Amino acid sequence: MNTLLFIEDDDAIRLALRLALEDEGYQVVEAVNGADGLSAFRANEIDLVLLDLRLPDLSGFDVCRALRTDSIVPIIIITAQTDTHDMVAGLEAGADDYVTKPVVPKELAARIRALLRRVHLLESTAASRPARFGDVELRREQGIVLKAGEELSLTKTEFRLLCEFADHAGAVLSRDQLLERVWGYEYLGDSRLVDAHVRRLRLKVEDQPDDPKLIVTVRGIGYRLLAS
């Protein structure tokens, strides 16, 4: 049974979603603020985090960044429908996906299943030989990426995104293709999810992220990893 950590200060939302997720077969650990959420994460074996961005103590952004300092656990942020800036900022802080309020339990459950399925696929997929692009080396069997011999700290989504680029090196991948292949389901949101993760990945693998030479933008279409 997978264990979820749900960090949300609204008692009604937390209760309703906890009951819905328990009906889906998940164990749910609850926290009402950021500090309690970080403590609960350290005290339990957590498979996925649901994180409200508007918390009474620490902001959800701070909690997300704190989790990312030493964990690649999947994170889904919960944000108000109109808070586009918050959604993008949450993704850039390290979240893997987002849902908007009011949260539809079936949609949330589908996204959780997709993220956990992708994690399991990454853990179980046998690697072929390592792939190298300039000074970046992808070692799938070990689940690591090296740059100039130094291991990078990538989330599972960033790692899967790089694998997808490596599998299609030199080819242009549209945002819709990346949404379907990396996130693992017919995504109902917009392409900013892809753009935010590409920006984060560039920060880690590019020498000059603002002038990328490895993962380049193909205007009006998507992205391409330049084969070396």
N, C-alpha and C positions, 0 to 999 in steps of 0.2 A: 504494500500500500504506500502510495506517495504521500509525503507530508508537505503541506503548504503553510507558509507563514503569511497571515493577513494582517497588515498594519493599517488600521482605519479607526478614526476617533468617533465616527457616527455610529452609535449603538444599533440603531435600526438597520442601517445598511450592513453592518458587520454581522448581525444576527441572521438577516435574510440570506445573505450570500453564503455564510457558513453552513446553514441548513441545506441550501441548494447544492453546495459542493460536497457535503457529506453524503447526500443522496447520489452523487456521481461516484462515490467510492473513495474520496480523499479524506485524509486526516487533516484537520485544520487547527493550527496554533494561532491564537489571537494576540494582538497587541494594540493598545489604544493610543500610543504615541511613538515617536521615533526612538527615544532612549530605550523604552521597553522592547521595541521591535528588535533593536540591535542586540539586547541582552537575550531575547528569546532565540534569535538566530544562532548565537554562540552556544546556547544551552541545548539545542535540538539539531537533529540531522534533517535539514530542510532541503527539499527538492526544488522548490519554486517559491518566489516571493510575490505577493500582491501588495502594492504600495500606493496608498493615497498620497497625493502631492501636498495636500493642505493639512498639515498636522499641527497640534497646539504647541509643540516645543521645537524640535528640530524640523526643518523643512524636509519634504520628501526628497528633494534634490540632494540635500546633505546626507540623508540616509542611504540613498542610492550610491553616492560617491564613496561613503564609508564601506558599504558592502563590497564595492568593486576594488577596494584596496587589497583584499586578500581572498576574493571569491569570484567565481565565474557562474554562480547560480543564476538560472534564468529569472528575470524580473519583469513583471507586467505592471506598468503604472496605471493609476486610475485618475482621470482628470475631468474637469467640467467640459461640456461639449464646446463651449465658446473659447476655451483657453488654448488657442493654437500655439501661442508662444510657450506655454507651460509644457505642452506635449513635445515640442521639438527640443526644448531644454532638458526635459526628462530623458529623452532618447540619447541626447548627447552626454548626459551624466552617466549613462551606462545601462539604461533599460533596454530590454529586447523587444518589447511590444507595448501597446497601450490600449485601453478601453475608455470610453467616455460615459459619464453619468447622464441619465440613469442607466445603470449597468443591466444588461439583459443576461440572466444567468446562463442560458444555453449558449449564447455567443461566447461568454467568458470561459465556459467549460470547454468549448471547441478550441479556443486559443491555448488554454492550458494543455490540452491533449496534444496539440500540434507542437508546442515547445518541448514538452517532455519526450515526445516521439523523436524529435530531432536530436535531443540529447542522447537518447538510447542508440540511435543510429550512429552517431559520432563515436560512441564508446564501443560499439560492436563491429564497426566497419574495419575490415583488414586493409592495411595500406599497401599500395604499390610502392615503387621506388620513390625516394624523395624528389620533390620538384624544386627547381631553383630559378629565381628571377632576379638577376643582378646579384646584390648581396643578401637577398631574402631567400631563405630556404624553408620549404614546407615539408614537415615530417609527419605524415598522417598517422602512421602506426603509433607514434609516441604522443600524438595530439599536440605537437608544439610547432612554433614558428621561430626561426632564428633570423636575426638581422646582423650582419657582420660578426656572426658567431655568438651573439648575445641573445638569450631567449626573450621573446616578447610576451607580455601579458595580454592575451586576447580573450574576450568572452567567447562562449560557444557560438553565438551568432556571428561574431566577427570571424571566427575560425571557419565556420561553414561558408560564409560569404567568400572568403579567400579561396577555399576549396572549389567553390563553384566557378570563380574566375579562372583558377588553375586548370580546371577540367575543360574550359573553353578558351584557353589562352589565344589571344589574337582575334577572337570573334567578338562582335558587339552583342551585349546582353541588354535587353530592354528592362526597364523597371518592373514591368508586369511579369516578365520571365523570372527575375530575381525574387520577386514577392512569392511567386508560386513555388520556386525550387528551394529557396532558402528558408522561408517561413513555413512552407509545407502545407499550405491550404489556400483556397481561393480567398485572398485577402480583400476585405470590403472597404478598407481605408484608402488613403492616398499614397502617392509615391514618396512623400517626405520620410516615411519609415526607411526606405532604401537610402535616400540621400543622407540622412543622419548617420546611418551605419557606415556608409562609404567614407564620410568625413572622418569618423572616428578611426576607421581602419587606415586611412591615409596618414593620420597623425602618428601611427605606429610603424608603418612600413616605408613611408616616403622620406627622403632626405629633406625635401622642402614641400610640406603638405599643400601649401598654397600654389605651388607650381609642380603638380604631380607628373612624374615620368613613368610610373609603373601602372597605376590604375587611372586611366584618362577618361574624361567625359566626351561622349559623342553627342553633340548638341541635338536636342530634340528627340533622341532615341534612348540613350542609356549610358553604359560604361563598357570599357574594354581593358583587359589586362594585356599589356604589351609583352609579347614573347621575346625572350632574349636568346 
